[in-house]
């Protein structure tokens, strides 16, 4: 379950980071891109430590 959330957040981050270059009509996401990658990193670290 955790890895599914991590993958979804990573895909959303990739779309936010590079979506404007790939799809010209893709909306600008601003700081949400950075928030998503921080959440993904925290979830992965907590999983590796065995907390989650």
C-alpha positions in Angstrom: 0.0 0.0 0.0 2.8 2.4 0.9 4.6 1.8 -2.3 1.5 2.5 -4.3 1.2 5.9 -2.6 4.9 6.5 -3.3 4.6 5.7 -7.0 1.5 7.8 -7.4 3.2 10.8 -5.7 6.3 10.3 -7.8 4.2 10.2 -11.0 2.4 13.4 -9.9 5.7 15.0 -9.2 7.1 14.1 -12.6 4.0 15.5 -14.3 4.3 18.7 -12.3 8.0 19.0 -13.0 8.0 18.2 -16.7 4.4 18.3 -17.7 4.6 21.9 -18.9 7.4 21.0 -21.3 5.7 17.8 -22.6 2.1 19.1 -22.8 1.8 22.8 -23.6 -1.7 23.0 -22.0 -0.6 21.4 -18.7 -1.2 23.8 -15.7 1.6 25.3 -13.7 2.0 23.7 -10.3 4.5 25.9 -8.5 5.6 24.8 -5.1 3.4 21.7 -5.1 6.1 19.9 -7.1 8.6 20.3 -4.2 6.1 19.4 -1.6 5.3 16.1 -3.4 8.9 15.1 -3.7 9.6 15.8 0.0 6.6 13.7 1.0 7.9 10.8 -1.2 11.3 11.0 0.3 9.9 11.1 3.8 7.7 8.0 3.1 10.6 6.1 1.6 13.0 6.8 4.5 10.3 5.9 7.1 9.7 2.7 5.3 13.4 1.8 5.1 13.7 2.5 8.8 10.8 0.2 9.5 8.6 2.9 11.1 5.8 2.4 8.7 
